[in-house]
Amino acid sequence: MTENAVGLAPYASHPAQSRGRLHPSAPAPTRNAFQRDRDRIVHSTAFRRLVYKTQVFVNHEGDLFRTRMTHSLEVAQLARSIARPLGLHEDLVEAIALAHDLGHTPFGHAGQDALNDCMAAHGGFEHNLQSLRVVDHLEHRYPDHDGLNLTFETREGILKHCSPVNARKLEAAEPGGVARRFLDGTQPSLEAQLANLADEIAYNAHDIDDGVRSGLLTLDQVQAVPLFAQHLATVQRDFPALQGRRVLYEAIRRMLSAQVYDVIAATQAAIVAATPTDADAARRAGPLVRFGDAMRAQSAELKRFLFANLYRHPQVTDTTARGRQVVRELFAAYLAQPDELRPSFAQRFDRERAVADYIAGMTDRFALREHERLTGQRLLS
């Protein structure tokens, strides 16, 4: 197997030292283990569905707004840009970034919250745990096992959050596996930490773009956020004649660059202080991939602004309320009429979880069509 360790730091995740896959698999002659994970994710059904799943705006609201797929691609790009100067494994960080939202429901967080309510008496619903279910169980692409059979390191990164109850269940099924860190207080790999932070950087930036494009935010409003305002001011100083969307694009580009360089510098300093000798030592050292203190505060302020002015905008909350209704009523309809499920789900004994798996895998538009078919209502058009 060809392994390219050129440029990898000692504390990076090395494919040759991977903790392996759930099902033994012969190595590929030309690709390392993390490359294979990335390729399996890109070819999966769940990944293709992300193109029609809500980020902030429901798919029918406009062709140019971000979807879960375009968001995942932007996270992967940012993560790779940061991984290289840190000496981390780019293929692993890309695989985690591309897979991190595979378990998201239709209608974004509203759909997730509705499905969690529906499943309250049956173990609840966590989209990070669902992403792991997708790659471990729900993808059916191979003749001798379910799932994509990804490496431990990619699966560890996908499970970004996990409740103690679910962590104990996972640990019982896979002792010392991907849930152990939620019980012993250690961290995931640096690549997983990086994918997590790149996720935050990406959605803060692209939600400004989509918010202004939609008309729900104005440029004047966003100037109230210091992290954005300082870069907008330098754009207007450097290009006083610049007009229209180019001003917004350039300000966002500079804001992204500032955050990327801040993460690189702050993480390098944290690594030097912790002196991890290998990937496992980095896991034990506490969170090392980070913003500097000033940038962390500015990023948090931007996040608060978006929650108050975009995610809770009446137009967004009206749409997401309808999305929650679609999910709730689909759940009730499938429980009452299990024959309406796809046969592979209808035949399962764990009926409520089967319904949750089925709904979670839906795109926005398929969920709306199914809801209209089963209830006769058209809630979004």
HELIX and SHEET records of a PDB file:
HELIX    1   1 PRO A   15  GLN A   17  5                                   3    
HELIX    2   2 ALA A   33  VAL A   42  1                                  10    
HELIX    3   3 THR A   45  ARG A   49  1                                   5    
HELIX    4   4 LEU A   50  TYR A   52  5                                   3    
HELIX    5   5 ASN A   59  GLU A   61  5                                   3    
HELIX    6   6 ARG A   68  LEU A   86  1                                  19    
HELIX    7   7 GLU A   90  ALA A   99  1                                  10    
HELIX    8   8 GLY A  108  CYS A  118  1                                  11    
HELIX    9   9 ALA A  120  HIS A  122  5                                   3    
HELIX   10  10 HIS A  127  ARG A  133  1                                   7    
HELIX   11  11 VAL A  134  LEU A  138  3                                   5    
HELIX   12  12 PHE A  152  ILE A  158  1                                   7    
HELIX   13  13 PRO A  164  ALA A  173  1                                  10    
HELIX   14  14 ARG A  180  ASP A  184  1                                   5    
HELIX   15  15 LEU A  190  SER A  214  1                                  25    
HELIX   16  16 LEU A  219  VAL A  222  1                                   4    
HELIX   17  17 PRO A  226  ASP A  238  1                                  13    
HELIX   18  18 ARG A  245  ALA A  274  1                                  30    
HELIX   19  19 ALA A  279  ARG A  284  1                                   6    
HELIX   20  20 ASP A  293  LEU A  306  1                                  14    
HELIX   21  21 PHE A  307  TYR A  311  3                                   5    
HELIX   22  22 PRO A  314  ALA A  336  1                                  23    
HELIX   23  23 PRO A  338  GLU A  340  5                                   3    
HELIX   24  24 PRO A  343  ALA A  346  1                                   4    
HELIX   25  25 ARG A  351  ALA A  360  1                                  10    
HELIX   26  26 ASP A  364  THR A  375  1                                  12    
END                                                                             
